[in-house]
Amino acid sequence: MSEYIDATPTWEEITPALIEMINGDNEEAAKNAMVELRRMSQLADRMKLMVPAMNELLEDHRKMYPLAHPNSTLKWEECIVVNDAMDALTGKPKPNIIIP
């Protein structure tokens, strides 16, 4: 069975190429780049609303289950899903997030 590798560039990685397309000679490419930048902007605006809600949800979840993840015996600091969520919410990946 083959392994799927996601090679989708990050927004930070793709933005310079989109700007270059906008400033280039190809009107169709410029139009497509503008559409993509607008789409990315709309998603970023939605994320601004989502981040506080997700922080609150994680905090509530930790209060309900203070010692361990509710679906396993994993301690919070060992839960990869929680750590990934915290990394995404803070924008600052941390190798070992310890949640008291």
N, C-alpha and C positions, 0 to 999 in steps of 0.2 A: 504494500500500500504506500502511495506517495504522500509525502508530507507537504502541507500547504504553508507557504511562506508569504506573509503579507509584506509587500514591498511598496505599499502606498506611502508617498512622501508626507511629511508633516506639513502643516500650513506654513510654518516658518521656512521649511525647505523649498516649498513651491512658490512662495510669494515673489522672490526675485525673478523667476522665470515669467510669472504673470505680468509683472511690471515691464519686463523686457518686451513681452508680446504687445502690451499696450503702446509702448513707445516705438514699436517696429513699423515696417512698411505695409504689413498685411492687415487690411481693415477687418477681415473676417476673424483673424486670430485675435485682434484687439477687442473686438466685440465679444468673443467667447471668453477672453480673459476678464473683461469687466463683469460679465454675467457670473463667472466663478467667484470673483472678489465680492460681489454683492451677496452671493449665497453664503460665502464664508463669514461675511460680516453679520448676516442675519443669525447664523448659528452661534457666533460669538455673543451676540446680544441675548440670545436665549440662554446661553450658558451662564451669563451674569446673573440671571434669575434662578437658575438651577443650583448653583454652588451653595448659596446660603441654605436652601431647602435640603440639599444633600448633607450638609454639615449638621443641621438640626436632626435629620433622620438618623445619622450615625450616632450622634450624641444620645438620642432617645433609645436607640438600640443597645448601646453600651449600658445605659441606666437600667434597662429591663433585664439585661443579662450581664452583670458586672464582672463575672469571673471568666466566662468562656463563651465562645461562639455558640449560639443556640442549637445549631444542627450537628454539633460534634463536641468532642472533648478538647478541641484546640483552644489554647489560650488566645486572647485577642492579639497579642504581639506576634503570634505565630501564624495568624490567618493571612494568607497571601491576598485574598480578595479584599479584606479590610485595608491592608497596607497599600494595595493598588489604588483603592478608592481615595485614601488619604493623599497619596502622591498626586493623583489627578486633581483633587480639590485644592491642594496647596500650590500646585505647579512646581513644587520643589521635591523631586524624588529623594526619599530618605531610605537608606538601606535597612535600618531596623527601627521601625516606629514602635514605641512602647506606649500602649494605652493603659493608664492605671485603672 
